[in-house]
């Protein structure tokens, strides 16, 4: 199936997103699917909320240990793919071209247009100010997910990150924070 072409302001048709970006998007979707399914398996081993338990057909991994291995596998896919994405965005100039500059006036105007249901989409290759902020926010959340995962999952390997490890150490509040982070990331895509 061919991907939809979008008419830009120029004369020729072009793809909304380049092929490498679309590939990285679907790799991230797979990694997030793996991390959520395995995270549910890990959660089921030590239920935090008594009323919430995920059925076996929804989780990834036979036991919590297998779930943890799948979780680390998904984390490495997510982290490495994110690094490739950031490198691609910086070196191709895509971030500079698509996400900057952002002015407070433009943000307020775009938010006002959205609230009045008057947001125009003449050229889908151009992001409005609110989209720019949301894309940057999702990238920041992705970086924080990787940092908190690295510091909490492998405390021995990252002794120089001791302060960070203490902030993000595994606990009931950390687990609920991990749940909120994953919901944030899923809802933003």
N, C-alpha and C positions, 0 to 999 in steps of 0.2 A: 504494500500500500504506500503510495507516495505521500509525503508530508505536504500540508497545505502551503501554498505560496501566498504571500501578502503583497498587495500593491503598495509600494512606497511612493514617496513624493517624486521620485525619479521616473524615467520612462520604462525601465526594465523591471520585471518581477524578480523578487529575491526571497529567500527563506526568512521566516521570522527569526529563527535561531539557527546558527551554524551547526553542522553535523556533530563536531566534537562536543558542543554544549548539550545537545540532545542525548548523546551517548552517556555523558557524565550525569545527566539528570536521571536516567533510568538505572544507572549503576547505583546512585544514591538511593533511589526508591527501593532497590533490592536490599541494600545495606540496612536501611531503616526497617524494612519488613523483617529482616533477620534479627535485628536488635530488639524490636518490639516483641516478636514471638518468643525469642529466647529470654528476654527480660520477664515476660509473663511466667515462663517455666521457673526461673530463679525466684520470682515473687511467690509462686505457689509453694515453694519449699519452706518459706517462713512468712506466712500470711500476716500482713500488717493490718488490714481491715478485715474483721471477721466475716463480714457479709460478702466480700469479694474474693472469688476464686475462679480462675480461668479454666475452662474445660480442656481436656487433653488434646482434642482435635484442633485447638487454636494455638497451642504452644509448640515451640521448636526445641527438641531435645527430649530424651527419654527420662532422664533424671536431672536434678539441679546441676550436677557437675557437667553433664553434656550441654545443658542450657548455657552454662558459663563459658564453655569452649565455643559454642556457636556465637555467643554475645561478643567475645573477643574477636572472633573471625569477622563478624559484621562491623565491629568498631574499626578494625584495621582497613577494611574496604572503604568505610566512610571517611576515615582520616586521610588515607592515601589519595582517594578520589577528590577529597576537599583540597588537598595540597595541589593536585594537578589542576583543579578548577581555579584556584587562586592564582597559580602561576600563569595559566592560560589567560585569565582576565587581565592580569597586570601586563604581561609581555605583548599581548595583542592590542592593548589599549582599549579593550572593550569596556572595562570598568570606567575609565576616564571618559570615554565617549558616551556611554549609556547612563551612568549613575551620577555624574558630576556635571556642572555645579548644581547645588540645591540651595535655594534661597528661602528664607522664612516666609517672604511674601508669596512665593509660588506655592509653598505648602498650604498656607491659609486659603489661597484662592482655589486650589485644587480640592481641598477638603470642603470648602463652601459649595463648589460646583457639585461635588459628590452628594452632599446632603440635600441639595435642591434637585437632584437627579438630572443635572445638566452637563454631566461629564461627556466630553466629546472624544471620539476614538477615530479620528480621520486617518492617522498613520500608526498602525500597531507596532511599528519598529521603534517608536519614540515613547519612552516612559514618562508618566507625569510625576510630580514631586512626591506624592504619597507612595507611589510604586517604588520610587528610588529609595526612599527611607525604609520601606518594608524589605526590599531586597538586601540592603545593607544590614538591617536588623537580623534577618534570617542568617546571613553569613556570620554575624557576630555570635548568634546562638549556636551555630554549627561549631565555631571555634571553641566556645565555652564547653560544649558537650564533649569535644575531644579532650580538652584540658582536664575537665573534671573526671572523665573516664580514665585517663592515664594516671592521674594522681590518686584516685581512689582504688583502682583495680590492681595497681602494681606499686605499692608504697615502697617496697624494698629497692626497686629499680630507680626510683627518682628521689634519692635522699636529699639532693639539693633543692627539691621542691617541698621540703618539710612543712613550711608554713602553708603552702597551698594544700598539701595533703591533710593537714590538721583541719583546715576549713572545710574540705570536701570529704572527710573520712566517712566510711560507711556507717550509717546509723538509720534509725527509723525516719528521721527528718531528711536524711540524704536520699533514702529510697523514695519518699514522697516527692522530693525535689526532682529526682530522675523521672518520675512519672509525669510531673508537670512539664519538664523539658521536652520529653518525647511528644506529649500532646501539643505543646507549642509548635514544635517543628512540623508535626503532621498537619495541624490546622493551617499553617502558613503556606503549605504547598498546594 
